[in-house]
Amino acid sequence: MRNIIVVASLFVLSVALNGCGGGPGGGGSDPNAGFKLETYAYSPIDTTVFIPTAGNVQGALLSTNGSTTGTITSFNQNFGGVGLLVVTGAKVPARWRFRLAADFVPGSLCLQPTLTDLDMHLNSQEKLFCPGRLFGFSGAPSSIDATTPPATMVFYGSGADNTYGTPDVVFYDEFGSVVASAQVSQILYDSGQASGVSIAIPNLTGLYDGVYTVSIRNQDADGSREVIGAAPVTIYGNPPPPPPPPPDPGDCSPAKGDDPQLECEPLIN
């Protein structure tokens, strides 16, 4: 169960950093594997549009649920937004309260802090969200046929700059995974100010129908990328395959002993 509360004022949890870091964590039966977190900023206009973001992540244990493993009951970690934040040694199963905020973390897209209460289990993986900034771009066209896409596409919005290198765009699916990318072929100007970017559309033939988030990024002096905005793009023309049929229940064998009788249908030959 998830409760998300946007807080306008700074809320500081009493936390201590213990054994936290990004990257793969423990797995299998390791009782100290803890849990994993992903961080995203969502569009204030459409919460289904979101992209990975850096940020400060704090967590505090609220209550335990039965027999637990791990010893960590709080943490405070700056996270770069790439991959997974692994909280090794976190006490689980338990209910945790998480805070995601910018808090001066470079590259964070969080506009406001958020508090999220989640039930966490050993090796569980959850997403944290914050309301995002810099989503002020729009795509033209805003909908693309994946089977016959146009050759080029324009994203209108301000902030593109090629001082340190060519900007690029990155397509994300609903899970926050990168599915396509392209370098900007032209920066558009209006009255001397950058007003958009043009790209040659990358290969989208493998993408299924849905709404994708496209981030527009400048290159900084150190070679890193800074997101300056994002826009939703709808892909159509390639519906996902239907789910597999349910397994054959076989013949209806009677329940044994005190076991309940399961619902099934007779096997028809």
N, C-alpha and C positions, 0 to 999 in steps of 0.2 A: 504494500500500500504506500502511496506517495503523496506527501503534502508539500506544496511549494509556496513559500511566502516571500514576496518581494519586500525588502526593507529599505527605506530611504536613508535611514541613519546608520551609522557604523555600529555593528553588533560584534563585540569581541568575545569569543569563546575562551574560557580558561583552558588552554591546551599546552601540550609539550610535544615536541617533535621526537619521535622514537622510531627508528628503523623504517623510514618512509622513503620511497624513491620511485622514479619511473622505470618502465621496462618490464620484462616478464617476471612474474613472481613464482612462488612455490606452487606446486600442483599435486595432484593425486591425493595421498593420505597424509601429507605434511600438516600437522596440527597447527603450525605457525604460518600457513600460507596466507592467511588474512583474506583480503578482498581487493578488487580492482575497480577503478573509477575512470570514466571519460568525461571531458568537460566541453560544453557547447554553448554558443550564443545563438539565441533565436531572434527572428525578426519581430519587432513590436507590432507589425501589421499582420503577419501570418506566422503563428507559432509552429507551423509544420515546416517552415524554412529555417534551417539552422546550419552552422558550420563550426568546426572545432576551434577552440579558443584557449589561449593561455590564461592563467589566473591563479589567485591564491585560494587554496582549498584547506578548510579547517573541518575537523570532525570531532564529535564528542559522543561518547556512549550514553544513551538514555536509559536503557533497561536490557537485561539479558533474558534469554528464552531457553530455560532448561540448562542442561550440562553444556559448558562452554569450553572452547580452546582459545589459546592466545592470551596475552597479558596487556596489550596496548589498549587504553581506554580513551585516548585523545591524540590528535596530531595537528600540525600546522605546516603546510608545504606549499612552496611556490612551484607551479607546474607549467611546462612549456606548451601543453596542449597537443603534443605529438605522441601517439601510442597510448599507453595505459599508465595511470598513477597506481602503483601497487602499494598497499598499506600492509606490509608484512607484520605478522604477529598481532593483528587486530583481534580483539575478543569477539567471537561469534559462537553460535547464532545470537544476534542481539539487534535491538533497534538503535540506529545511529541518527544523529542530526548533523548535516553537512552545511557548510557555508561556502559559497562560491562568489568571488568578487575580483575586481581588477586589482585594487590595493597596490597600485604603482608597479605591477608586474608588466614588463615590456611586452607589447604585442597583444595584451588582453583586449577583447572586444566587449567585455561586460560593462553595461551602462549603469547597472545597480546591483548591489549584493542580493543574493537569494539564500533562503534557508530551505532545506529539503530533508524530511524525515523518511528514512528507508529501513526496511527489515533486511539485514545483511546476513549472509551465510558463508561458510568456508568456501573460498574460491569463487564467490559470486561476483558478477560484473554488472555495474549499473552506470547510467548516464546522469550527470548533473547539468542543469541548464541555468542560464542567466539571460535577462533581456539584453539584446545586442545593440550596438551603435553602428553607424556607417553602413547601413543597408540601402543607402539612397541611390541605387542604380536600377535601371530598367532595361530589359533586353528587347531588341527588335530584330527578328520577330521574337515574341514571347513564347510561342509554341512551335515545335519543330517535328516534322515527320522523320522518324529515325531511318526509314527505308529510302527516302528521297530528300535529304536535308539540303538547304541552300548552301552555296559555296562560302558565304561570309555571314557574319552576324555583328551587330553593333550593340554595345552596352553604354547607355547614356548616363552620365554622372560625372562629378568633378573629382579632381585629385590625382589623376594619372600623371606620372612624371618619369622621364627616361634619363635623368641626370646620371644615375649610377648603373644603368642597364635597362633592358627592355622589360616593361611590365608583362605579366602573364595572367591567364585566367585558369581556374581550376573548377571542375564539375564534381559535386558531391552527391551521393545518393542519400536515401532516407536514413541510412545507418551511419552517415558521416564518413563513408569511405570514398576515396578519390577514384573516379571512374573515367575521367578524361581531362586533358589539359591542353593549352595552346598558348603560344606567345602572341602578344599583341602585334599586329602588323602595321597599325597606324593609330596615332593619338589624334583625336578630333579636337578642334579649337573653335571657340566662339568668342569674339571680341577679345582675343588674346589669352583667354583662359581655357584650360582643358575642359572639354564638355563631354568626353566619351572616348571609347576605344573600339577599334574594329579588329576582328580576328577571322582567320580562316577556320571554319568549323572542323573540329577534330572528328575522328571516326566514332560515330554514335550507334552503329548498326547493332551492337550487342546490348544496348540499353533497352529495358522494358518500359512500358508505359508508366508515367508517373511524373511527379514534380521534383525537379533537381535544383539544388542550390549552387550558384556559380559565384565564386569569389574573384574579385579583381585585386591584383597584388602589384605593388611597386617593389623594385629591388633597392635595398639600402646600401650604404657605403661599404658595409662589411660582407656583402653578398647575400645576406638573409632577405627574406621576403616579408613585407608588411601589407596586411589586408587593408585596403582603403574603402571597400564597399562590397556589396553582394546583391544578387538579384535572383528571383525564382525563374526557372525555365521549364515548361511542360514538354515532355517527350511523349509522342503517340505513334501509332502505326506498328507497334511490336508488343502485343499483349503477352503477359507471362503465361507459361504453360499451365494447364489445369493441374490441381494437386493429384497425387496418385490415388487410386481407388482404395477404400478401406480393405483390410485383410479379410479373407474368407473366414467366417466364424466356424466353419466346419459343422459337424452334426451336433445336435443338442444333447449333450451327455448330461445325465442327472447329477445334481450336486451330491457330494460325498459328506457324510456325517452332518456336522452343524454348519457347513459352508453354505452361504446363500446361493440360490439358483441365479445364474447369470442369464441375461437376455440374449437370445440367439435365434437364428432362423434355420429351419431344416435345410440341409444341403440337397439341392435339386440336381439330379443327374440328367 
